[in-house]
């Protein structure tokens, strides 16, 4: 394996495998770090890889050096383990002692992990740097667009989601007719959407908006949406989904557009005011 190798720290879903296929198609070597209970075993089929638990960071880093890895990318969702489940090795224990309370929120923890990886000599890259068509662009994805009421709900949900993000809580909110039906926290988008079905009001359905957290490092944990999110939004009675243009990832745009049109939802990339601006 060459020094140009890219390591994929692989969570769940199909995205890690898509990244691996794209990188290999570019003629680069790939090494996958798969996590017990999170990564789909199919992700590592035919690829050099390591199965590990989150707490064995020292072993992971040594292996990345041994494999000649130069760059690292995070791909796919993971459920954050408790300290009991973590079973930290000595490297991880020292890391947690150094970051202290910064590790309480997901964004703070991930930024600390990135700094440690960079100090180890790795370059951390964003998913959108590997697959350039993943980044959401402004405008409708399918054939449907929001009406004036939906536009107001989008603006309200974006405001709420940004406020949550500033506290390192979550990246999404659902608003219907000006009322906040749900906000995203540690449970994730799917669980948030599942709650909305019983909370919906009569009349036009609500909207889901996902935005990156203020000052978030765009290389890690950008809001991500694919066909599954559209299907769950439809099941929850929503009428549309909005994603921050330039601040979120859209997986398989054509499939998302087809699903949205089939289910009668709009999907749109929205541009937000500059943070701190008027």
BAFI-3210 file (N, C-alpha, C; in Angstrom, 3 decimals, decimal comma, padded with zeros to 6 digits):
// residues 278
n [1|2|3|4|5|6|7|8|9|10|11|12|13|14|15|16|17|18|19|20|21|22|23|24|25|26|27|28|29|30|31|32|33|34|35|36|37|38|39|40|41|42|43|44|45|46|47|48|49|50|51|52|53|54|55|56|57|58|59|60|61|62|63|64|65|66|67|68|69|70|71|72|73|74|75|76|77|78|79|80|81|82|83|84|85|86|87|88|89|90|91|92|93|94|95|96|97|98|99|100|101|102|103|104|105|106|107|108|109|110|111|112|113|114|115|116|117|118|119|120|121|122|123|124|125|126|127|128|129|130|131|132|133|134|135|136|137|138|139|140|141|142|143|144|145|146|147|148|149|150|151|152|153|154|155|156|157|158|159|160|161|162|163|164|165|166|167|168|169|170|171|172|173|174|175|176|177|178|179|180|181|182|183|184|185|186|187|188|189|190|191|192|193|194|195|196|197|198|199|200|201|202|203|204|205|206|207|208|209|210|211|212|213|214|215|216|217|218|219|220|221|222|223|224|225|226|227|228|229|230|231|232|233|234|235|236|237|238|239|240|241|242|243|244|245|246|247|248|249|250|251|252|253|254|255|256|257|258|259|260|261|262|263|264|265|266|267|268|269|270|271|272|273|274|275|276|277|278]
n.u [000,853|000,527|001,890|-000,041|-002,406|-005,827|-007,605|-010,669|-012,789|-015,248|-018,679|-022,137|-024,499|-024,493|-022,667|-019,827|-018,901|-019,433|-017,688|-015,251|-015,293|-015,241|-012,768|-010,972|-011,508|-010,228|-007,694|-006,390|-005,135|-006,982|-007,866|-009,857|-011,308|-013,300|-016,077|-017,106|-020,416|-021,416|-020,498|-021,408|-020,764|-020,465|-019,231|-016,454|-015,743|-013,455|-011,560|-008,595|-008,608|-009,522|-011,109|-012,543|-013,074|-014,418|-012,911|-010,322|-008,303|-005,531|-004,513|-005,727|-004,529|-001,824|-002,025|-002,877|-000,606|001,150|000,028|000,635|-000,983|-002,078|-004,147|-007,324|-010,774|-014,027|-016,924|-020,328|-022,978|-022,716|-023,496|-023,004|-020,902|-021,320|-019,224|-018,762|-019,234|-017,182|-014,646|-011,861|-008,522|-005,039|-004,138|-006,587|-007,646|-005,841|-006,332|-009,050|-008,728|-007,274|-009,007|-011,210|-014,065|-014,685|-015,393|-018,026|-020,061|-021,041|-019,843|-017,690|-016,195|-015,576|-014,040|-011,865|-010,892|-010,121|-008,015|-006,189|-005,646|-004,427|-002,167|-000,915|000,034|-001,647|-003,742|-006,885|-009,741|-012,713|-015,872|-017,006|-014,794|-013,775|-015,849|-017,051|-019,588|-021,330|-021,962|-024,584|-026,421|-027,866|-031,399|-034,280|-034,542|-036,164|-039,215|-041,033|-041,792|-041,506|-044,405|-045,621|-046,289|-044,860|-042,296|-042,100|-042,159|-039,810|-037,891|-038,301|-037,690|-035,014|-033,895|-034,322|-032,866|-030,282|-029,877|-029,886|-027,641|-025,643|-025,385|-024,278|-025,994|-027,833|-028,702|-031,026|-034,534|-038,121|-040,844|-044,212|-046,669|-045,648|-045,217|-042,997|-042,438|-040,578|-037,177|-033,794|-031,690|-029,490|-030,624|-030,878|-031,813|-033,725|-035,131|-036,176|-037,939|-039,739|-041,172|-042,730|-045,067|-047,210|-047,524|-048,326|-050,275|-053,664|-054,106|-051,784|-048,730|-045,707|-042,264|-038,952|-035,838|-032,396|-029,282|-025,824|-023,854|-023,164|-019,964|-018,953|-016,626|-016,268|-015,316|-016,166|-018,959|-021,109|-024,547|-026,486|-028,314|-030,377|-032,225|-033,593|-034,166|-036,033|-038,126|-038,815|-039,559|-041,844|-043,458|-043,884|-045,679|-044,796|-044,295|-042,108|-038,511|-035,669|-032,319|-029,169|-027,538|-024,305|-023,576|-024,269|-024,758|-025,852|-026,971|-026,838|-028,337|-030,128|-031,688|-032,854|-034,400|-036,199|-037,511|-038,649|-040,437|-042,110|-043,258|-044,443|-043,189|-041,383|-037,927|-035,248|-032,377|-031,167|-030,032|-028,473|-028,482|-025,380|-023,529|-023,701|-024,169|-026,329]
n.v [-001,201|002,201|005,487|007,187|006,220|006,099|006,147|004,905|005,675|003,845|004,062|003,172|002,111|002,599|004,415|004,340|002,187|003,203|005,351|003,965|002,541|004,649|005,848|003,787|003,624|005,859|005,056|004,887|003,554|001,935|001,733|000,273|001,059|-000,690|-000,711|-002,518|-003,591|-001,405|-000,976|-002,207|-005,504|-006,060|-003,851|-004,067|-006,094|-007,717|-005,745|-004,315|-004,230|-003,380|-004,619|-003,124|-001,791|001,305|002,250|001,380|003,111|003,502|001,128|001,297|003,620|002,884|000,834|002,238|003,762|001,661|000,708|002,649|004,898|008,074|009,928|010,516|009,763|010,336|008,349|007,586|006,907|006,661|005,297|007,008|005,692|004,824|005,631|003,290|001,334|001,969|001,060|002,050|002,068|002,685|004,869|006,051|006,672|008,637|010,573|011,265|012,314|014,592|016,125|016,536|018,282|019,125|016,962|016,475|017,201|016,170|017,517|018,896|016,719|015,370|017,303|017,377|014,790|014,970|016,828|015,302|013,219|014,674|015,547|013,157|012,925|012,487|013,536|014,880|014,548|015,803|014,214|015,340|016,143|013,858|012,570|014,622|015,342|015,078|017,216|019,328|021,408|024,658|024,973|023,187|019,610|017,507|017,555|019,074|022,038|024,182|025,884|029,198|029,014|026,757|027,717|029,592|027,871|026,477|028,503|029,005|026,480|026,242|028,316|027,344|024,936|025,902|027,227|025,074|023,757|025,558|025,029|022,572|020,367|019,224|018,814|019,224|020,064|019,892|021,586|022,613|024,569|026,765|025,756|024,052|020,790|018,769|018,305|017,524|015,423|013,395|011,050|011,010|011,563|009,735|008,665|011,030|011,748|009,635|010,284|012,361|011,669|011,218|013,720|015,523|018,240|019,006|019,724|021,160|019,320|019,134|020,376|019,157|020,347|020,419|021,504|022,466|022,675|025,819|027,167|024,662|022,104|021,429|019,081|016,957|015,077|016,390|017,305|014,725|013,251|010,823|008,539|007,027|008,852|010,505|008,702|008,132|010,659|011,050|008,995|010,044|011,996|014,414|017,176|018,030|018,467|020,276|021,199|022,504|024,318|023,734|023,069|020,528|017,010|015,188|012,122|010,220|011,837|011,645|009,390|010,272|012,410|010,995|009,427|011,443|012,687|010,524|010,071|012,457|014,682|017,739|018,434|020,406|022,472|024,944|028,291|029,818|032,751|034,498|033,419|035,317|037,548|040,242]
n.w [000,000|-000,853|000,043|-000,696|000,129|001,156|004,138|005,260|007,759|008,765|009,164|009,464|006,853|003,228|002,285|003,011|001,395|-001,149|-001,216|-001,060|-003,500|-005,325|-004,775|-005,358|-008,035|-008,882|-008,914|-006,522|-003,416|-000,826|002,584|005,029|008,091|010,068|012,284|015,076|015,284|013,931|011,253|008,072|007,192|004,457|003,455|003,673|002,033|000,031|000,410|001,930|005,435|008,838|011,642|014,472|017,801|019,081|021,211|020,878|019,858|019,762|018,639|016,128|015,013|014,918|013,044|010,789|010,237|009,677|007,342|005,540|005,252|004,156|004,078|005,679|005,897|007,192|007,118|006,934|009,326|012,919|016,119|019,012|021,481|024,971|027,833|029,210|027,269|025,589|026,440|026,737|025,379|026,312|024,758|023,987|026,501|027,406|025,460|025,967|028,492|027,889|026,237|027,823|028,948|026,424|024,958|025,382|023,571|020,222|018,043|019,214|020,149|017,733|016,400|018,104|017,730|015,043|015,256|016,717|014,923|012,893|014,237|014,404|011,910|009,746|007,027|007,231|005,305|003,675|002,886|000,626|-000,724|-001,700|-003,137|-005,270|-006,148|-004,074|-002,425|-001,457|-003,663|-004,337|-004,874|-006,336|-006,066|-007,032|-008,970|-007,589|-005,681|-002,775|-001,421|-000,442|002,306|003,093|002,626|004,667|006,856|006,400|006,784|009,500|010,658|009,899|011,384|013,987|013,899|013,503|015,921|017,683|016,723|017,407|020,045|019,951|019,705|017,745|014,217|012,849|012,324|012,574|011,305|011,306|009,940|011,286|013,817|015,969|015,576|016,149|017,212|016,436|018,282|020,123|019,199|016,440|012,927|011,819|014,047|015,056|012,977|013,165|015,437|014,583|013,198|014,974|015,972|014,117|012,793|011,701|008,191|005,738|005,504|007,554|007,397|007,012|007,976|007,508|008,652|008,733|011,740|013,334|012,617|012,152|011,274|007,964|007,020|008,501|009,648|008,261|007,693|006,289|003,635|002,066|-000,017|001,909|003,971|002,690|002,312|004,957|005,811|004,266|005,301|007,787|007,287|006,289|003,995|002,685|002,329|003,281|002,659|003,670|001,284|000,126|002,668|003,382|002,619|-000,179|-000,982|-003,831|-005,921|-008,154|-007,547|-005,195|-006,194|-007,813|-005,852|-004,278|-006,090|-006,624|-004,127|-003,587|-002,367|-001,853|-002,383|-001,532|-001,952|000,153|000,548|003,227|005,350|005,898|008,669|011,562|010,135|008,926]
ca.u [000,000|001,368|001,666|-001,222|-003,591|-006,872|-008,293|-012,070|-013,332|-016,548|-019,862|-023,144|-025,019|-023,773|-021,738|-018,414|-018,604|-019,434|-016,423|-014,171|-015,342|-014,828|-011,331|-010,269|-011,673|-009,244|-006,379|-005,772|-005,305|-007,961|-007,861|-011,098|-011,437|-014,698|-016,347|-018,012|-021,771|-021,783|-020,179|-021,944|-019,650|-020,287|-018,390|-015,029|-015,530|-012,417|-010,715|-007,794|-009,402|-009,350|-012,287|-012,102|-014,038|-014,045|-011,947|-008,980|-007,739|-004,091|-004,322|-006,134|-003,529|-000,624|-002,298|-002,894|000,794|001,726|-000,546|001,067|-002,104|-001,750|-005,364|-008,399|-012,104|-015,103|-018,059|-021,395|-023,401|-022,405|-024,124|-021,937|-020,916|-021,105|-017,864|-018,710|-019,114|-015,969|-013,506|-010,725|-007,149|-004,258|-004,149|-007,902|-007,784|-005,083|-007,044|-010,230|-008,271|-006,833|-010,091|-012,077|-015,462|-014,898|-015,911|-019,424|-020,872|-020,506|-018,974|-016,452|-015,436|-015,038|-012,953|-010,705|-010,367|-009,425|-006,729|-005,276|-005,217|-003,480|-000,905|-000,292|000,589|-002,627|-004,573|-008,304|-010,436|-014,166|-016,503|-017,235|-013,521|-013,545|-016,931|-017,358|-020,998|-022,138|-022,334|-025,883|-026,423|-029,120|-032,453|-035,048|-033,925|-037,172|-040,057|-041,897|-041,152|-042,333|-045,236|-045,263|-046,357|-043,721|-041,106|-042,051|-041,787|-038,387|-037,127|-038,417|-036,949|-033,580|-033,531|-034,285|-031,755|-029,037|-029,747|-029,486|-026,269|-024,739|-025,205|-023,730|-027,033|-028,281|-028,599|-032,285|-035,793|-039,337|-041,812|-045,460|-047,516|-044,986|-045,026|-041,866|-042,907|-039,495|-035,799|-032,878|-030,651|-028,605|-031,320|-030,696|-032,914|-034,767|-035,957|-036,908|-039,047|-040,718|-042,011|-043,550|-046,349|-048,241|-047,557|-048,752|-051,529|-054,461|-053,682|-050,537|-047,715|-044,544|-041,029|-037,700|-034,692|-031,115|-028,206|-024,619|-023,733|-022,316|-018,517|-018,620|-015,615|-017,002|-014,751|-016,713|-020,323|-022,089|-025,864|-026,496|-029,629|-030,533|-033,587|-034,238|-034,719|-037,235|-039,179|-039,244|-040,261|-043,182|-044,194|-044,217|-046,677|-044,202|-044,456|-040,875|-037,229|-034,727|-030,944|-028,326|-026,658|-022,906|-023,337|-024,862|-024,445|-027,007|-026,516|-027,549|-029,302|-031,173|-032,588|-033,618|-035,393|-037,230|-038,287|-039,427|-041,551|-043,025|-043,938|-045,116|-042,484|-040,332|-036,587|-034,632|-031,188|-031,437|-028,895|-028,751|-027,722|-024,052|-023,579|-023,217|-024,535|-027,611]
ca.v [000,000|003,369|006,610|007,900|005,479|006,780|005,313|005,236|005,297|003,493|003,848|002,334|002,494|002,248|005,469|003,931|001,358|004,093|006,089|003,028|002,257|005,855|006,053|002,755|004,001|006,907|004,425|005,032|002,466|002,180|000,887|000,532|000,743|-001,039|-000,699|-003,565|-003,169|-000,220|-001,093|-003,349|-006,357|-005,997|-002,696|-004,404|-007,248|-007,544|-004,590|-004,403|-003,592|-003,720|-004,525|-002,587|-001,053|002,709|002,538|000,875|004,091|003,298|000,053|001,810|004,562|002,115|000,102|003,204|004,043|000,461|000,547|003,747|005,811|009,499|010,706|009,830|010,338|009,752|008,080|006,766|007,234|005,772|005,630|007,319|004,750|005,332|005,366|001,871|000,566|002,371|000,248|002,748|001,654|003,748|006,035|006,683|007,231|009,894|011,517|011,750|013,155|015,872|016,941|016,883|018,600|019,352|015,729|016,289|017,309|015,432|018,352|019,108|015,470|015,092|018,242|016,935|013,601|015,447|017,414|014,221|012,532|015,545|015,505|011,872|013,021|012,203|014,646|014,533|015,148|015,690|013,344|016,103|016,251|012,566|012,506|016,047|015,589|014,844|018,453|019,849|022,707|025,385|024,731|021,955|018,359|016,879|018,461|019,857|023,144|024,628|027,067|030,283|028,554|025,863|028,575|030,150|026,783|026,213|029,558|028,794|025,272|026,535|029,135|026,457|023,993|026,643|027,472|023,796|023,493|026,422|024,370|021,247|019,395|018,493|019,516|019,238|020,391|019,755|022,643|022,572|025,736|027,621|025,056|023,121|019,453|017,934|018,712|016,393|015,361|012,235|009,917|011,048|012,025|008,727|008,611|012,291|011,679|008,668|010,955|013,410|011,177|011,388|015,122|016,357|018,963|018,961|020,669|020,833|018,692|019,909|020,288|018,842|021,139|020,023|022,462|022,206|023,469|027,001|026,976|023,241|021,702|020,818|017,770|015,901|015,046|017,262|016,687|013,849|012,730|009,982|008,075|006,567|010,011|010,914|007,725|008,301|011,935|010,817|008,176|010,903|012,967|015,691|017,465|018,431|018,441|021,301|020,983|023,671|024,265|023,921|022,669|019,215|016,018|014,533|010,841|009,746|012,895|011,200|008,487|011,124|013,121|010,031|009,073|012,612|012,842|009,391|010,189|013,737|015,621|018,560|018,417|021,626|023,021|026,339|029,104|030,496|033,987|034,314|033,389|036,546|038,673|040,877]
ca.w [000,000|-001,020|000,944|-001,162|000,546|001,911|005,111|005,487|009,065|008,211|009,972|008,833|005,553|002,000|001,880|003,023|000,224|-002,311|-001,161|-001,390|-004,933|-006,049|-004,583|-006,129|-009,429|-009,147|-008,904|-005,200|-002,461|000,227|003,767|005,755|009,511|010,314|013,717|015,528|015,576|013,171|009,834|007,338|006,749|003,001|003,141|003,630|001,159|-000,982|000,708|003,158|006,474|010,250|012,506|015,749|018,614|019,127|022,266|020,549|018,929|019,620|017,662|014,814|014,515|014,548|011,808|009,684|009,907|009,062|006,003|004,687|005,012|004,180|004,287|006,403|005,713|007,989|006,243|007,482|010,687|014,035|017,384|019,961|022,611|026,322|028,288|029,579|026,033|024,880|026,871|026,123|025,592|026,934|023,874|024,076|027,847|027,434|024,614|026,674|029,602|027,336|025,696|028,945|028,691|024,997|024,380|025,746|022,364|019,086|017,222|019,958|020,166|016,409|016,119|018,878|017,051|013,840|015,673|017,100|013,704|012,197|014,985|014,082|010,561|008,710|006,526|007,268|004,170|003,716|001,898|-000,601|-001,436|-002,349|-004,120|-005,372|-006,445|-002,884|-001,748|-001,891|-004,340|-004,161|-005,847|-006,167|-006,500|-007,871|-009,752|-006,705|-004,971|-001,653|-001,579|000,478|003,695|003,307|002,703|006,028|007,765|006,161|007,450|010,948|011,015|009,767|012,542|015,154|013,745|013,723|017,361|018,276|016,323|018,163|021,336|019,653|020,044|016,574|012,937|012,134|012,994|011,781|011,600|010,553|010,154|012,263|015,085|015,984|015,947|016,679|016,974|016,433|019,305|019,983|018,590|014,997|012,083|011,638|015,254|015,114|012,031|013,660|016,429|013,978|012,688|016,003|016,391|012,999|012,910|010,465|007,167|005,022|006,347|007,960|006,617|007,695|007,533|008,103|008,387|009,513|012,953|013,146|012,798|012,035|010,307|006,859|006,688|009,367|010,167|007,630|007,547|005,122|003,312|000,893|-000,286|003,150|004,672|001,969|002,606|006,346|005,881|003,708|006,262|008,920|006,870|005,885|002,573|002,044|003,018|002,814|003,096|003,463|000,108|000,492|004,053|003,598|001,598|-000,784|-001,504|-005,030|-006,225|-009,079|-006,821|-004,274|-006,993|-008,205|-004,671|-003,879|-007,030|-006,445|-002,838|-003,517|-001,499|-002,444|-001,784|-002,028|-001,311|000,506|000,964|004,488|005,568|006,461|010,118|012,148|009,305|009,212]
c.u [000,882|001,033|000,462|-002,497|-004,538|-007,508|-009,712|-012,450|-014,818|-017,606|-020,835|-023,533|-024,110|-022,710|-020,272|-018,025|-018,563|-018,133|-015,268|-014,128|-014,856|-013,323|-010,532|-010,373|-010,719|-007,822|-005,662|-006,020|-006,244|-007,723|-009,081|-010,950|-012,918|-014,916|-017,419|-019,385|-022,248|-021,614|-020,811|-020,769|-019,408|-019,369|-016,942|-014,730|-014,504|-011,481|-009,832|-008,503|-008,992|-010,694|-011,829|-013,303|-013,532|-012,923|-010,532|-008,272|-006,247|-003,769|-004,654|-005,042|-002,246|-000,834|-002,320|-001,476|001,420|001,258|-000,163|-000,030|-001,635|-002,945|-006,431|-009,703|-013,094|-016,303|-019,063|-021,712|-022,943|-023,196|-023,030|-022,005|-020,805|-019,679|-017,700|-018,522|-017,794|-014,781|-012,198|-009,379|-006,368|-004,264|-005,465|-008,122|-007,048|-005,771|-008,244|-009,844|-007,853|-008,005|-011,090|-013,501|-015,730|-015,519|-017,386|-020,338|-020,219|-019,510|-017,637|-015,582|-014,803|-013,904|-011,691|-010,066|-009,579|-008,063|-005,720|-004,766|-004,202|-002,138|-000,159|000,260|-000,373|-003,328|-006,021|-009,009|-011,934|-014,692|-016,680|-015,945|-013,217|-014,582|-017,503|-018,825|-021,902|-022,668|-023,646|-025,720|-027,794|-030,114|-033,157|-034,313|-034,877|-037,982|-040,920|-041,108|-042,071|-043,192|-044,860|-045,295|-045,185|-042,420|-040,967|-041,647|-040,301|-037,533|-037,140|-037,592|-035,446|-033,088|-033,385|-033,085|-030,412|-028,797|-029,330|-028,017|-025,270|-024,453|-024,637|-024,715|-027,420|-028,220|-029,934|-033,466|-036,937|-040,329|-043,027|-046,308|-046,970|-044,712|-043,868|-042,368|-041,816|-038,155|-034,906|-031,857|-029,845|-029,270|-031,173|-031,969|-034,050|-035,700|-036,765|-038,128|-040,131|-041,664|-043,039|-044,928|-047,473|-048,396|-048,112|-050,111|-052,353|-053,939|-052,390|-049,463|-046,533|-043,356|-039,867|-036,602|-033,454|-030,033|-026,984|-024,597|-022,859|-020,850|-018,091|-017,525|-016,313|-016,445|-015,434|-018,180|-021,233|-023,446|-025,924|-027,894|-029,585|-031,983|-034,307|-034,864|-035,998|-038,391|-039,706|-039,969|-041,682|-044,042|-044,639|-045,238|-046,106|-044,431|-043,187|-039,678|-036,349|-033,372|-030,126|-027,410|-025,232|-022,570|-023,960|-024,505|-025,723|-026,514|-027,414|-028,696|-030,439|-032,175|-033,442|-034,717|-036,537|-038,127|-039,179|-040,643|-042,582|-043,861|-044,624|-044,503|-041,579|-039,035|-035,852|-033,377|-031,411|-030,137|-029,294|-027,982|-026,362|-024,139|-022,944|-023,569|-025,893|-028,774]
c.v [001,241|004,449|007,432|007,259|006,346|005,778|005,818|004,742|005,095|003,284|002,957|002,824|002,131|003,260|005,036|003,091|002,203|004,883|005,185|002,755|003,459|006,053|005,028|003,046|005,102|006,360|004,541|003,790|002,900|001,214|001,273|000,136|000,544|-001,169|-001,724|-002,985|-001,968|-000,418|-002,347|-004,207|-006,316|-004,855|-003,099|-005,570|-006,922|-006,388|-004,861|-003,626|-004,072|-003,589|-004,088|-002,074|000,384|002,976|002,102|001,808|003,905|002,236|000,530|002,696|003,843|001,399|001,046|003,576|002,854|000,279|001,694|004,738|007,259|010,370|009,843|010,542|009,591|009,540|007,177|007,079|006,194|006,237|005,828|006,390|005,474|005,009|003,891|001,003|000,821|001,465|000,840|002,099|002,851|005,015|006,785|007,328|008,564|010,967|012,105|012,640|014,537|016,737|017,328|017,155|018,899|018,133|015,528|016,346|016,592|016,256|018,592|017,871|015,204|016,035|017,856|015,703|014,007|016,022|016,328|013,476|013,364|015,577|014,194|011,838|012,711|013,495|014,176|015,280|014,942|014,758|014,061|016,345|014,971|012,335|013,912|016,325|015,361|016,134|019,002|021,218|023,347|025,020|023,407|020,745|017,592|017,927|019,369|020,947|023,582|025,835|028,088|029,831|027,634|026,654|029,186|029,081|026,431|027,232|029,370|027,580|025,489|027,356|028,265|025,518|024,668|026,891|026,202|023,496|024,330|025,846|022,956|020,153|018,561|019,364|019,674|019,616|020,194|020,812|022,466|023,776|026,637|026,974|024,069|021,764|018,620|018,579|017,493|016,517|014,090|011,066|009,879|011,373|011,016|008,675|009,896|012,250|010,719|009,304|011,875|012,937|011,412|012,839|016,047|016,989|018,752|020,002|020,248|020,313|019,593|019,720|019,935|019,708|020,650|021,012|022,061|023,100|024,696|026,682|025,516|023,018|020,927|019,459|016,633|016,150|016,106|016,553|015,916|013,308|011,900|009,569|007,665|007,719|010,488|009,975|007,889|009,633|011,788|010,015|008,998|011,973|014,316|015,924|017,939|018,395|019,534|021,053|022,229|023,469|024,585|023,488|021,329|018,301|015,346|013,272|010,398|010,684|012,417|010,296|009,263|011,861|012,193|009,677|010,227|012,803|011,731|009,541|011,539|014,733|016,517|018,322|019,599|021,971|024,498|027,035|029,887|031,811|033,680|034,395|034,655|037,765|039,230|039,990]
c.w [000,000|-000,019|000,526|-000,656|001,364|002,861|005,285|006,872|008,851|009,279|009,223|007,461|004,400|001,612|001,950|001,802|-001,041|-002,381|-001,580|-002,889|-005,740|-005,966|-005,377|-007,626|-009,853|-009,143|-007,573|-004,364|-001,344|001,370|004,601|007,211|009,773|011,822|014,076|015,858|014,797|011,663|009,240|006,868|005,248|002,598|002,916|002,697|000,087|-000,746|001,915|004,262|007,861|010,932|013,887|016,532|018,718|020,124|021,969|019,580|018,719|018,594|016,258|014,226|014,110|013,225|010,609|009,263|009,186|007,620|005,065|004,350|005,107|004,504|004,935|006,119|006,615|007,079|006,948|008,934|011,700|015,253|018,414|021,170|023,944|026,742|028,657|028,345|025,331|025,192|026,334|026,412|026,146|026,086|024,015|025,438|027,951|026,604|025,343|027,850|029,101|026,896|026,771|028,506|027,227|024,330|024,673|024,531|021,205|018,287|017,914|019,977|018,809|016,039|016,874|018,233|015,806|014,200|016,035|015,880|012,928|012,914|014,752|012,663|009,431|008,278|006,507|006,145|004,322|002,648|000,561|-001,374|-002,194|-003,458|-004,261|-005,651|-005,239|-002,266|-002,337|-002,551|-004,165|-005,260|-005,631|-006,714|-007,405|-008,609|-008,888|-005,989|-003,827|-002,012|-000,506|001,934|004,024|003,407|004,096|007,039|007,616|006,900|008,962|011,382|010,913|010,947|013,788|015,082|013,970|015,207|018,083|017,972|017,080|019,544|021,181|020,051|018,832|015,344|012,231|012,996|012,019|012,247|010,707|010,931|011,274|013,592|014,979|016,479|016,601|016,365|017,124|017,561|019,076|019,265|017,079|014,236|011,993|012,844|015,416|014,197|012,515|014,675|015,784|013,548|013,690|016,442|015,321|013,266|011,643|009,471|006,508|005,966|006,627|007,039|007,542|007,110|008,269|007,672|009,202|010,745|012,683|013,464|012,715|010,993|009,192|006,455|007,451|009,699|009,557|007,594|006,226|004,896|002,054|000,755|000,990|003,921|004,008|002,301|004,024|006,537|005,353|004,684|007,465|008,554|006,477|004,394|001,907|002,957|002,415|003,444|002,806|002,263|000,535|001,900|004,397|002,431|001,124|-001,485|-002,650|-005,394|-007,137|-008,385|-005,830|-005,021|-007,394|-007,020|-004,234|-004,793|-006,844|-005,180|-002,644|-002,560|-002,324|-001,679|-002,379|-001,244|-001,068|000,912|002,204|004,580|006,181|007,971|010,673|011,337|009,675|008,799]
res [x|x|x|x|x|x|x|x|x|x|x|x|x|x|x|x|x|x|x|x|x|x|x|x|x|x|x|x|x|x|x|x|x|x|x|x|x|x|x|x|x|x|x|x|x|x|x|x|x|x|x|x|x|x|x|x|x|x|x|x|x|x|x|x|x|x|x|x|x|x|x|x|x|x|x|x|x|x|x|x|x|x|x|x|x|x|x|x|x|x|x|x|x|x|x|x|x|x|x|x|x|x|x|x|x|x|x|x|x|x|x|x|x|x|x|x|x|x|x|x|x|x|x|x|x|x|x|x|x|x|x|x|x|x|x|x|x|x|x|x|x|x|x|x|x|x|x|x|x|x|x|x|x|x|x|x|x|x|x|x|x|x|x|x|x|x|x|x|x|x|x|x|x|x|x|x|x|x|x|x|x|x|x|x|x|x|x|x|x|x|x|x|x|x|x|x|x|x|x|x|x|x|x|x|x|x|x|x|x|x|x|x|x|x|x|x|x|x|x|x|x|x|x|x|x|x|x|x|x|x|x|x|x|x|x|x|x|x|x|x|x|x|x|x|x|x|x|x|x|x|x|x|x|x|x|x|x|x|x|x|x|x|x|x|x|x|x|x|x|x|x|x|x|x|x|x|x|x]
***
